[in-house]
């Protein structure tokens, strides 16, 4: 880029003292782009926040990798010993899961019960971080219920409930020793936890339904799954947290892309302002264009002047938009001044997370759209005949 091309492009934008009209429409063009950038940053940031918050809760509530029996794993301790040879694995925990009926003094509800080995489970899921009432250490002496399930049954810690389960129904009474809340409604309204030993005695079985596994890097999950399948000779079904929740996360990803495309239209609309601003600039600078051509500037150099003018407006708008967009996002994240109904969204504050990739993508989009919008006005300017331009002026 030659320095005089860029210098002239800035001059042709106009200034407040000499060409108020051109300066005014250039200002509004910049503001239009800035508003589009702010909107994109905030919407994508909020959608990232919701998606990542949900992902953290799901990962916290479930193992990253699950080995499931058909229907049981009887030699689960042998399988665990084999799995311990894989360096990527950080935690292993056997479990039993079954559909049951929960019965309190007032209500009967269907749900799911999970029998866990507490010390091993702590290394696989974050259950201890989600205990709201009671004590996780008391699980050997009772049951821990999801928050919404406890609310539906109208029980609190210290109350007693009955569990009915099995093909030949068996009923057993447990004391509620804790309330857990993951923030995922479907999980909190159905899940209960008791010790693995107690559930094995209740069902009178010697095996487990599955083995939960935690690894150090969640993005290495497919690679570790292949190693596990080779290690256990495909005797059991191995699945990942991605496969178990792929419909949910696919829907979120699709919604994010759709919103990004729709909101990108704001920037495209703003690009029409660039086109109209440059066209007005061309017709208001006819005399200057004629003089520049008369002193030796080529048509290609004139084209560059107006092309750079459009790029300059796009860059200026995107910088302002990113500054205010990131500032608002920072304030939202730091001070949490937008409250959400927690019973609807499972969170009380608006989550905002913006990645470097999103910033680069938005900036690239603005520059691309600005470039496209600048082509036609730049070509019109370059085709002006210097003699006719000066004479007509």
C-alpha distance (Angstrom), angle and dihedral (degrees) to the residues before:
residue distance angle dihedral
X1 . . .
X2 3.82 . .
X3 3.80 113.0 .
X4 3.82 95.1 -127.8
X5 3.82 91.5 53.2
X6 3.76 91.0 57.7
X7 3.82 92.2 40.8
X8 3.81 91.4 53.6
X9 3.80 92.4 45.2
X10 3.81 90.0 57.5
X11 3.82 91.1 45.8
X12 3.80 92.2 51.7
X13 3.82 91.3 55.8
X14 3.79 87.3 73.9
X15 3.78 132.2 -130.8
X16 3.76 134.9 -118.2
X17 3.80 96.0 -106.7
X18 3.84 101.0 45.6
X19 3.80 108.2 26.5
X20 3.78 109.6 16.9
X21 3.81 95.3 170.4
X22 3.80 95.3 54.0
X23 3.80 90.6 42.5
X24 3.83 89.9 50.3
X25 3.82 96.5 52.0
X26 3.82 90.5 43.0
X27 3.81 88.7 53.8
X28 3.80 92.5 51.0
X29 3.80 90.7 46.9
X30 3.80 89.2 54.6
X31 3.81 91.2 46.7
X32 3.81 91.5 49.7
X33 3.79 91.4 54.8
X34 3.81 91.1 44.0
X35 3.81 92.1 52.9
X36 3.80 90.4 49.8
X37 3.81 91.2 50.9
X38 3.83 92.5 47.4
X39 3.80 90.6 50.8
X40 3.81 93.0 48.8
X41 3.81 93.0 47.9
X42 3.81 94.4 49.3
X43 3.81 97.2 43.5
X44 3.81 94.5 45.7
X45 3.82 89.8 43.5
X46 3.81 92.4 52.9
X47 3.81 92.8 46.0
X48 3.81 89.9 49.3
X49 3.80 88.6 50.1
X50 3.80 94.2 51.7
X51 3.81 92.3 44.9
X52 3.81 95.0 47.8
X53 3.81 92.9 43.6
X54 3.79 90.4 52.8
X55 3.80 90.7 45.3
X56 3.82 91.9 52.5
X57 3.80 91.3 49.9
X58 3.80 93.6 48.5
X59 3.81 92.1 46.9
X60 3.79 89.9 46.6
X61 3.80 91.9 52.3
X62 3.80 98.7 42.7
X63 3.80 138.5 41.6
X64 3.81 116.7 -100.8
X65 3.81 90.1 -129.7
X66 3.78 127.4 25.4
X67 3.80 129.1 -162.6
X68 3.81 110.3 -161.7
X69 3.79 129.0 -166.8
X70 3.79 127.6 -135.3
X71 3.00 84.7 -102.9
X72 3.84 101.0 -41.9
X73 3.78 139.8 16.8
X74 3.78 103.6 -143.1
X75 3.81 97.4 174.0
X76 3.81 92.8 48.0
X77 3.82 94.1 139.1
X78 3.81 89.8 58.2
X79 3.79 90.6 48.4
X80 3.83 90.1 50.1
X81 3.82 90.8 52.5
X82 3.82 89.8 53.6
X83 3.80 92.2 48.2
X84 3.80 92.1 52.3
X85 3.81 88.0 69.2
X86 3.82 90.6 69.7
X87 3.82 108.9 90.7
X88 3.83 93.2 -154.5
X89 3.81 91.9 64.4
X90 3.82 114.8 93.0
X91 3.79 100.7 172.8
X92 3.82 140.0 16.9
X93 3.79 126.6 -170.2
X94 3.83 131.2 171.9
X95 3.79 118.4 -143.3
X96 3.79 145.2 175.2
X97 3.82 121.5 -141.4
X98 3.76 125.7 -172.9
X99 3.77 140.8 160.3
X100 3.78 111.8 -108.2
X101 3.78 142.5 166.5
X102 3.80 117.1 -112.2
X103 3.80 115.2 -151.5
X104 3.77 126.3 -171.4
X105 3.80 128.6 172.7
X106 3.82 89.5 -86.1
X107 3.80 110.4 24.8
X108 3.81 145.3 31.8
X109 3.81 119.5 -149.7
X110 3.79 136.4 172.6
X111 3.78 118.7 -125.1
X112 3.78 147.6 132.4
X113 3.78 128.8 -82.5
X114 3.79 124.5 -158.0
X115 3.77 124.3 -160.5
X116 3.81 112.0 -152.0
X117 3.78 140.1 -177.6
X118 3.81 96.0 -128.3
X119 3.82 100.2 -150.6
X120 3.79 92.4 46.5
X121 3.82 93.2 41.8
X122 3.81 91.3 57.8
X123 3.82 88.1 62.8
X124 3.81 92.9 52.3
X125 3.81 107.8 37.0
X126 3.81 133.9 22.7
X127 3.79 95.6 -119.7
X128 3.81 93.1 136.9
X129 3.82 90.2 59.7
X130 3.81 92.6 58.4
X131 3.80 100.8 50.3
X132 3.81 107.1 121.6
X133 3.81 100.5 174.2
X134 3.76 135.9 15.1
X135 3.78 126.4 8.3
X136 3.77 131.3 -61.2
X137 3.81 89.4 -151.2
X138 3.82 90.0 66.5
X139 3.82 92.2 64.6
X140 3.82 91.2 106.6
X141 3.80 87.9 63.3
X142 3.80 100.2 43.7
X143 3.78 148.6 -19.9
X144 3.80 135.5 -63.3
X145 3.81 116.5 -144.5
X146 3.78 133.9 -160.3
X147 3.80 113.4 -105.7
X148 3.81 96.3 -114.5
X149 3.81 92.4 43.5
X150 3.80 90.4 53.2
X151 3.81 89.6 48.6
X152 3.81 92.0 50.7
X153 3.81 91.2 49.6
X154 3.82 90.3 42.4
X155 3.79 94.0 -130.8
X156 3.80 133.8 134.3
X157 3.78 134.7 -168.2
X158 3.78 110.2 -59.4
X159 3.82 94.1 32.7
X160 3.80 123.1 112.3
X161 3.80 128.1 -124.4
X162 3.80 134.5 178.0
X163 3.81 126.4 -124.7
X164 3.81 118.2 -151.2
X165 3.81 115.9 -168.2
X166 3.80 145.5 142.4
X167 3.82 137.7 65.2
X168 3.76 85.2 -86.9
X169 3.81 97.1 43.0
X170 3.76 115.9 -117.4
X171 3.77 123.8 -173.5
X172 3.78 125.4 -153.5
X173 3.78 131.4 173.6
X174 3.83 121.5 -131.1
X175 3.78 132.9 -178.3
X176 3.81 115.3 -126.6
X177 3.82 104.3 -118.3
X178 3.81 99.6 168.4
X179 3.80 148.0 11.7
X180 3.81 119.8 -139.0
X181 3.80 126.4 -165.3
X182 3.81 121.9 -171.1
X183 3.80 95.8 170.4
X184 3.82 93.5 -119.9
X185 3.80 105.8 112.2
X186 3.81 97.5 -153.1
X187 3.81 88.7 54.0
X188 3.81 98.4 42.5
X189 3.81 93.5 48.3
X190 3.80 96.3 53.5
X191 3.82 112.0 27.2
X192 3.77 131.5 97.2
X193 3.81 128.9 170.6
X194 3.79 131.3 -150.3
X195 3.78 132.0 161.8
X196 3.79 117.1 -74.8
X197 3.79 90.7 -125.6
X198 3.82 93.4 55.4
X199 3.80 93.2 47.9
X200 3.82 92.7 48.0
X201 3.81 88.8 52.6
X202 3.81 91.2 47.3
X203 3.82 92.8 52.1
X204 3.81 93.0 34.0
X205 3.82 93.5 -132.5
X206 3.80 132.2 137.4
X207 3.79 98.8 -153.7
X208 3.81 137.8 61.5
X209 3.78 132.4 -122.9
X210 3.76 94.8 -129.5
X211 3.78 151.8 -18.2
X212 3.80 121.8 -120.2
X213 3.80 119.6 -147.2
X214 3.80 133.3 -164.5
X215 3.81 123.0 -161.9
X216 3.81 131.8 -168.6
X217 3.82 96.6 -116.6
X218 3.81 118.6 37.9
X219 3.82 91.4 -160.1
X220 3.81 90.8 61.7
X221 3.80 90.1 61.4
X222 3.86 97.0 110.2
X223 3.82 91.3 50.1
X224 3.81 93.3 49.1
X225 3.83 90.8 46.6
X226 3.82 90.3 58.9
X227 3.81 90.6 50.8
X228 3.81 90.8 49.6
X229 3.82 92.5 49.0
X230 3.79 90.6 52.1
X231 3.80 91.0 46.4
X232 3.81 95.9 52.6
X233 3.83 94.5 36.8
X234 3.82 94.6 -122.0
X235 3.81 91.3 -71.2
X236 3.78 92.1 135.6
X237 3.79 137.7 32.9
X238 3.82 114.5 -96.2
X239 3.81 119.1 -162.4
X240 3.81 137.1 166.7
X241 3.80 136.1 -134.8
X242 3.82 88.0 -109.1
X243 3.82 93.0 56.7
X244 3.79 92.7 46.7
X245 3.83 92.2 51.8
X246 3.81 101.8 27.8
X247 3.81 94.8 117.7
X248 3.79 92.2 54.0
X249 3.80 96.1 46.3
X250 3.81 92.3 41.9
X251 3.82 89.0 55.1
X252 3.81 91.3 49.4
X253 3.82 92.3 48.0
X254 3.81 91.4 48.5
X255 3.81 91.2 49.3
X256 3.81 91.0 50.0
X257 3.82 91.8 51.1
X258 3.79 92.0 46.7
X259 3.80 92.2 50.4
X260 3.81 91.2 47.3
X261 3.81 91.2 52.4
X262 3.80 93.1 46.8
X263 3.79 93.9 47.2
X264 3.79 90.9 45.9
X265 3.79 85.3 68.7
X266 3.81 87.1 72.0
X267 3.79 89.4 62.5
X268 3.81 91.2 44.1
X269 3.80 89.5 52.9
X270 3.81 88.9 49.0
X271 3.80 88.1 52.9
X272 3.81 88.8 63.7
X273 3.79 85.6 60.3
X274 3.81 88.0 56.1
X275 3.80 90.3 50.9
X276 3.82 93.5 48.7
X277 3.83 92.2 43.6
X278 3.80 91.5 52.6
X279 3.80 92.7 46.0
X280 3.81 90.0 52.7
X281 3.79 89.1 46.0
X282 3.82 90.8 52.5
X283 3.81 93.4 52.1
X284 3.81 93.6 43.3
X285 3.81 91.8 49.2
X286 3.81 97.6 47.9
X287 3.81 92.5 119.3
X288 3.83 92.7 48.5
X289 3.81 91.0 48.3
X290 3.81 90.4 51.2
X291 3.80 92.2 49.8
X292 3.82 91.9 47.7
X293 3.80 90.7 51.4
X294 3.78 91.0 45.9
X295 3.80 92.4 55.6
X296 3.79 92.0 51.1
X297 3.81 111.9 -83.3
X298 3.79 111.2 143.4
X299 3.79 125.2 -130.9
X300 3.79 88.9 -108.2
X301 3.81 91.3 55.6
X302 3.82 91.5 48.7
X303 3.79 88.0 50.8
X304 3.81 89.7 53.2
X305 3.82 91.8 52.0
X306 3.81 93.3 59.3
X307 3.79 93.8 36.1
X308 3.81 89.6 55.2
X309 3.78 88.7 47.3
X310 3.82 90.6 60.3
X311 3.81 91.6 45.2
X312 3.81 90.0 49.1
X313 3.82 91.6 53.5
X314 3.81 90.1 48.3
X315 3.80 93.9 49.0
X316 3.79 92.0 45.5
X317 3.81 92.0 49.9
X318 3.81 93.2 46.3
X319 3.83 92.5 49.2
X320 3.80 92.0 51.1
X321 3.81 90.8 44.0
X322 3.79 93.9 49.4
X323 3.79 92.3 46.8
X324 3.80 94.4 52.6
X325 3.82 93.7 35.6
X326 3.81 93.0 53.4
X327 3.81 90.8 42.3
X328 3.83 92.3 53.7
X329 3.82 90.4 44.5
X330 3.81 90.2 51.3
X331 3.80 92.2 49.6
X332 3.81 91.2 47.7
X333 3.78 91.3 51.3
X334 3.80 96.3 43.1
X335 3.80 102.4 41.4
X336 3.84 101.4 25.2
X337 3.80 93.0 -149.7
X338 3.84 93.2 161.9
X339 3.80 110.6 77.9
X340 3.79 123.0 -160.5
X341 3.81 128.9 -156.9
X342 3.78 99.7 -101.0
X343 3.81 94.6 -155.7
X344 3.83 88.4 61.8
X345 3.82 103.9 38.9
X346 3.84 101.4 24.4
X347 3.83 87.8 -127.9
X348 3.79 129.9 78.1
X349 3.83 100.1 -151.7
X350 3.78 132.9 52.3
X351 3.83 108.1 -102.2
X352 3.82 116.7 -140.6
X353 3.81 123.9 -175.3
X354 3.81 122.5 165.2
X355 3.79 122.7 -173.4
X356 3.79 128.6 -153.7
X357 3.81 88.3 -119.3
X358 3.82 90.5 59.8
X359 3.82 91.4 51.4
X360 3.81 92.3 49.1
X361 3.82 91.1 46.6
X362 3.81 93.4 50.9
X363 3.83 93.0 46.3
X364 3.82 91.2 48.4
X365 3.82 90.7 49.3
X366 3.83 91.8 52.3
X367 3.81 93.3 48.8
X368 3.81 92.0 46.4
X369 3.81 94.0 49.3
X370 3.82 91.4 44.2
X371 3.80 90.3 51.5
X372 3.80 92.6 51.2
X373 3.81 91.4 48.0
X374 3.82 91.6 50.5
X375 3.80 97.9 53.7
X376 3.80 100.4 78.8
X377 3.85 97.9 45.3
X378 3.82 89.6 46.2
X379 3.81 90.9 52.5
X380 3.82 91.5 48.6
X381 3.79 90.7 52.0
X382 3.80 92.7 49.0
X383 3.84 92.2 53.5
X384 3.82 95.1 57.4
X385 3.82 113.7 116.5
X386 3.84 109.1 -128.4
X387 3.85 95.9 -140.8
X388 3.81 93.7 47.3
X389 3.78 91.5 43.2
X390 3.82 92.9 55.4
X391 3.82 93.8 40.9
X392 3.83 93.7 48.7
X393 3.78 90.4 48.2
